[in-house]
Amino acid sequence: MPPSIALRMNHALPPEHRERLLRVGREAEFRQGTRLFEEGGNANRFWILRGGTAALDMHVPGRRPPVVETIGIGDLLGWSWLYEPFVWQLGAVAVTPLQAYEFDAVAVRLMCLDDPEFGRAVEHWVGRVLAHRLNAARARLVDLYGIYETKDER
């Protein structure tokens, strides 16, 4: 299930909030195969992809981590930075070389507290992304590991 274009920062945030957020970002690049974060790790930053694709995956005991979603240009990479306990709920790897804007999570959370209107806009955007990602993870796991009824079981 690809992310909706409405979830991309350029569509999800009003121009003034987008510009304010981008002022505190820094350009970052990652090689193909770079692990950006691991499920259970400290969620202290996040990214908006400028180029390339990243795969979000989930730990499943005894199995290779299944990819639950692949994201691309304009998409938010990482949402766990906004919600306590600030621990990654998924993992991420660069499928292709990535170009991104990288943000310090503490700095952005402080911006959200300092400007309630900005904070509400960011929280609404990230919350919508979170809901989409959880639905994508559920659908992917059911697709991979769900039990399907056969004719003989009826």
GINOR-V173035 format. One line per field, one symbol per residue. ss: DSSP state (H for helix, E for strand, L for the rest). burial: + if it has 9 or more other C-alpha atoms within 8 Angstrom, else -. A space follows every 50 residues. Layout:
ss = ???
burial = ???
This chain:
ss = LLLLHHHLHHHHLLHHHHHHHHHLLEEEEELLLLEEELLLLELLEEEEEE ELLEEEEELLLLLLLEEEEEELLLLEELLHHHLLLLELLLEEEELLLEEE EEEEHHHHHHHHHHLHHHHHHHHHHHHHHHHHHHHHHHHHHHHHHLLLLL HHHL
burial = ------+++++++---++--+---+----++++-+-+++---++++++++ +++++++++------+++++++++++++++++---+++-+++++++++++ +++++--++-++-----++++++-++-+++-++--++--+++-------- ----
